[in-house]
Amino acid sequence: MPSIFQIPRRSLIAIAVSTVLMPGIALACGPITGKGDVNIVTPAFPSTQHMAKEMESCSKGNIKVSVKVTPDARVEAERAFASEGKSAFDGAVISGGVYSNLMGKGQLQPMTDLVAKYKTKYKIEDSMLVKSNGQVMAVAFQQNAQNLFYRKDIFDKLGLTVPTTYDEMLQAAAVIKAKDPSIDFPIAQTFSKGFDISVEFVNIYVGFGGQMFKPGTAQPAFNGEAGLKTIELMKQMSKFMTPNYLASNSDDVMNQFQQGKAAMGVLWASRAARMDDPAASKIAGKMEFAAAPAAVKGGKSATHLWWDGLAMPKNLANDRDTVFQVMMDGISESTVSSGNDLTIWIRSNYKPTRFGTGVTLSMNAGAPIWPTEPYLGLATNELGKLVPEALGGAMTAQQALDAAAANYVKAATEKGFIK
């Protein structure tokens, strides 16, 4: 399989999906040469929790492995990788979006030589390699996308068709609100302030045909007509969501679905199999998955294709050879086999399940790869702060977008992206 992560040419091959670790799986780290401490930080996905246990099983002899699983992994990794001294973490699970930010700041360490050295031992596949300028800068292990989750039993009972556009989604939400009192919130979606709502904005904005930046420049373009349409659509959606929608992150939305409080919404595919976890979900077997709705009729699915991978900081504190081996053990073929139903693994021994349906359908409906401009993170940081002001009524949509654009220009100028 060819590499899917040659960032400059933005090509992607989609691989289909899942989410729940079976009990009783024994994890055992393979032999590792080296010594010292290895400290890794990762967000709390089912797959990364599985990987963390595998990597920590490598603590033996002269090697001590600690994996911090936290919802704040992105912030902690960026802070550590940017520190003037040695990084507090030797490795991190990062998304494609975070990768672009770290690459733009020159804070990642090439791993080309380590891949060559350990490619056979860990069966590292070319499709896993994330390269920039010919150098391997990260090793990807899973793919992800936000796609539509919907309660098939409720849709069937009310005679609703699966929405292919956001207008159809709003129409279905109105019917559910009027006819099914068992559902507290017809729509549940990640509108939490910060990262979550900025991703929602970009997904829908691009779905309206918007470009984040003026062609060929780092100048903002998101405060025009498509941006206003995006905020208006988000306002319409919020009427069918929890009153605390500006605090609804992925965990909260997942819980709303599992507790039977919500009927549909766009959520990460890496959460899909949790819907069938009998220990946590009241709606096992009732949730189905489809392409994220389009913002306009006949348009592309209003979502993006992402990847998550392992990377090391340029300011690495401990032995890079040992760190790399621990990370590769965490995404080995045996790790994938024992956690097959946890995510969309990027390995050829991964066996797809029904939980990847929405990713495949979103890809087939034209979902693009998440943008890779190194200054995108500066823009989404400002949107994450100010779009909520528009949704909450503290500012008009135009005021919020203009303020976000002005703040972004200041930050991008300070970083040298705008001269």
N, C-alpha and C positions, 0 to 999 in steps of 0.2 A: 504494500500500500504506500503511495507517495506521501511525503510530508504534507500535513494540512496546515502547518503553521509558519509558512514563509510570509511574515508580516507585511513586507512592502507590497506584495501582489494580492494580498487579501483573498486567498483562495481557501475554501473549506469543504471538507467532505463530512457529511453528517453521519453519525453513528447512532443507532437507536437505543434503549433506556432502562431506569428504575429507582427503589428505596426501602428494607427492614432486615437487619442482621439476624440470622437464625441462631437460636441459643445453642450452646454447647460446642461452638467452633473453637478449636484449639489453634492459637497463634504461636508460631515459632520462627524466630529470626534465623536466617541462614548464617554461615560463618562470615565474620567481618574482620579484616585486618586493620589494625590501628588502635588508637587509644584516645582518651580524653572525653570531655563533655560535649554533648550535642544538644542544642536547645532549638526547638522548632515551634512556630506559632501557626495556628490554623483556625479558620472559621468553623462553626459547629454544624457541619452537614452530617447526615448519617454516614456517608462514605468516608469523610475525614475522621470521624470518631472511630471507625473501623481501622483506618490507616494508623491513627495515633496509637491504638493498642498494639498493632503490629510493630511499629517503630520502637515503642517502649519495651517490647520484648527483646530488643537488641541490647538492653542493659545487661552486660555480663562482663566478667573479667575487668579489664581496664577501661571499659566503655560505659558511660552513664548517659542515657537518653531521657530527655524531658520534653514532652509535647504539651504546649498550652493550647487548649481548645476554648475559644472565646468568641462571642459575637463581635468583639472589637478587634479582631485579628487584623483587619485592613489598616486601621489606624495605628495599631501597635507595630506592625511590620514597617509601615512607611516611616514612622518615627525612628525605629531602630536602624533602618537602612540609611537614614539621612543623618544620623548622629555623627558628630565630629570624631568621637572616639570609636572603639570597637562596637559592633552591633551586639545588642542584647540577645539576638536570635541568629543562629547559624543558617537557618533555612526558614522558608515560609510558603504556605499555600496561598497563591495569588490568582486573581482572575485576569482575563485578557485586558480589562480596563485598567487595573492596577499595574499590570505589566507595562502598558504604554507610558504611564506616569513615571514609573521607576526608570524605564529606559531613557525617557526624555531628560531625566536628571542625572543619568550616568551612574546609577546606584546599584546596578546588577553586575554580578561576576560571571564571565564566560565559563562554560562547563564543557567545551568541545573536547578537550583532552581527556576529561573524566569519562565522557560518553564513549570515546574510542577505547579507553582502557577497560571499561566494565560492560560494554555493550553485549558481549556474549554471556557473561556471568548472569546478568539480570534480564537478558532477552529484551533489551531496549529496542523498540520498533521505531522506524523512521517517522511514522505517523504521529509519534509522541513528541517529536522535537520542535521546539519553538525557536526559530532562528531570526536573527537580525544581522544584516551584512555578513552572512555566511557563518556566524558564530552561534552556537547553541547557548541560549540565555535562560531557558527554562525547559522543563520536561512536563508536558501536559498528561493528565491522567483521566480527566472526565470532561464531557461536554454538557452544556446546560442551555436552556432557553426558557423564557417565560411563555407559557401556553395556557389555553383555556381549560380550567377545571369546571365541570358542571355535574349537577345531580341528575343522572339519567332518570331515576325513578320519578322525580318531581316533573321533569320535562315531559315524560311520557304521560303522567297523570293529567297534566294540564294541556296536553296536545301541542306543546311548544317544539319548534325546530331549533337545532343548535345554531346560535348566532354566528354569522360570518363577518358581520360588521359591528361597530360599536352602537350604531343606531338600532340595529336588531337586538343587541344586548340590552339596551335601555328599554325597548318595547317589551322584551321578555321579563325584565325586572319589574315593570309596572304590573304585568299580569300576575306574577308571583306575589307581589305585595298585596294585590287586591284579593287574590283567591286562595292563598295558602298561609294562614295565620301561624303555622308551625315554624315558619322561617322568619327569623328576626331581621336578617339583612339579606335581601336578594343578591347583593353584590359584596364581595370581600376582595380587596386588592391592596397592594403594598404602597400606601400613600404616606407612610411615615416620613417625617421631616428628615432632610439630609439625603443620603445616598439613595434610599428607596424611591422617594418621590422624584428625584432627578432622573432616575432611570425610566420611571413611568413617563415623565415628560418627554424624554428623548425618543422613547419607543413610539409614542403617539405623534409627536411632532414630525419625525421622519416619515411616519405613516401618512401624514398630510402632505408629504412631498417637500417638507422643509429641509434646508441645509443648515447645519450648525454654524458654519463659517462661510464668509464670502469666498468664492472660488479662488484657490491659489494663495490665500492669505490666512492669517490667524485672527482677522477681524470678525466680531460676532455678527450673526445673521438671524439669531433666534428670537429677536424682539419685534418681528414683523407679523404679517397676517396669519401665517401658519401657527405662530406661537400663541396668538390670541385665540385661535380656534381650539388649540390644544387645551388651554386653561378652561375655556368654556365647556368643552366636553368633560373635563375632569370635574368641574362643578356639577354638571348634570349627573355624573356617576355618584358623586358624594351623597346625593339625596337618597340613595338606596343603600348606603353603607352605615356602619356603626357611627354614632356621634363622635367617637374617638378616632376617626379615620386618619387623622394626622399623627397618630401614634401606632398605626397598624403596620408593623414590620412583617417579615416572612413568618416568624414564629406565631404572631398573633393571628394572621390570616389562616395559617395551617390549623390552628386551634379552633377558629370559627368553623372551618369546614368539618374537622373531626367531631366537634360537638353538635353538628347538625344545625348550626345557627345560620349558615349562609348557603346559598344555592349555586352560585357561580362566581368566577373571577379569574383573573390572570395571575398565575403564580409559577415559581420556578419548578421545572420538571424534576429536579433533585428532591422535591418534597412529595412527589406523586405516590410512591409506594407506601408512605406513611398513612395514606388514606385507608389502606387495607390492614393496618396494624391493629389487631383485635385488642391489644392491651391499651391502646390510646384512642382508638376511633370508634365512634358509635355508628358510622356510616360505611363500614367495610363492605366492599362490593358494589356500592351505589354510585361511586364517582367515576366519571369517564373523562377523557381528555381529547381536546381538539386543538386546531390551530388558533393562535391568538387572533382576535377579530381585527379586521382592517379598519383604518380610520375613515376611509371613503369606499363607497361601493365599487367593486372591481379593483381595488388597490391591493398592495402587498400586506401581508400579515404584519400588524404593528407590534413587532417584537424584534429582538436581535439574537443572533447565535453567539454564545460565549464559550470559553474554555477555562478550566482551572488547572493550575500546574504548580510544580515545585521550583523554587528559585533560591539562589544564595546571594547574600549581599556582597558588595565590593569590599566593605569594611568588615569582613569575616573575622571572628575572634579565634575560632578553633580550627582544628585540622580539616581542611577542605575535602581530603580524600575520605576520611572517616565519615564526615557529614554526608557526602554524596552517597556512600554505600548504605547508610541508614535510610536516607530518603528513597533510594531505589528499592530497598527491601520493602518499604511501605507501600509501593505500587507494583509489586511483583506479580507474576502470573498466579501464584497461590493466593495472594491477597485478593485479587480480582475474582478468582473462583469461589473463595469462601464468602465473599461479599457481593456476589454477582447482582443481587437484586437491590443494591444500594444506590446506584447511579447509572449514568451512561458512560461506562468505562471506555477509555481509548486503548483497547488492547484487542488483538484478534481472538483471544480465547473468551472474550465477553459474549454472553448469550442474551440477546435483547428480550425484553418482556413487554407486556402491554403498556407499561408506564412510560414508554418512550414515544407512544403514538403522537402526542401533541407536538413533540419536537420535530418529528418527521413531517407532519402535516404543515407545521409553521414554515419549515424549510421549503417544502413544495409550494407553499403559498407566497414565496418570495422574500422571506425574512432575511435581512442582510446581516453581515458580521458586525459586531459592535465596533464603532469607529476607533481608529488607532492613532489619531493625532495626539502628539505628546502634550498638547495644551488643553485637550478636552476636559481633563480632570479639573482644571481651573474654572472652566465654564460650569460644569455640573456641580461643583462646590457652591457656586453662587446661586444656581437655580434651586438647589436643595434647601437653601436658606430662604429664598424669596418667593418661590411659587406658593408655598404654604400661606404667605401673607395675602396673596391674591385669593386663594380658596377660602381663607378665613374672613375675608372682607376688610382687612386692615389697609389694603392697597388695591387699586384697580389692577386689572391684568396688565395694562400698558405700563403703569408705574412700576410694577414688580419686575417685568421683563427689562425695562429700560435700566432700572437700578442694577439688576443682575448683569446686564451687558456692560454698564459703566464700571462696576466692581471687577468684572472679568478683565476688561481692557487694562485697568490699573495693575492687576496681578500679572497679566501676560506681558505687559511692558517691563515690569520689574524683573521678570524671568528672561527677558530678551527675545520673546517670541514675536512681539510687536515693537518695531523700531520707532 
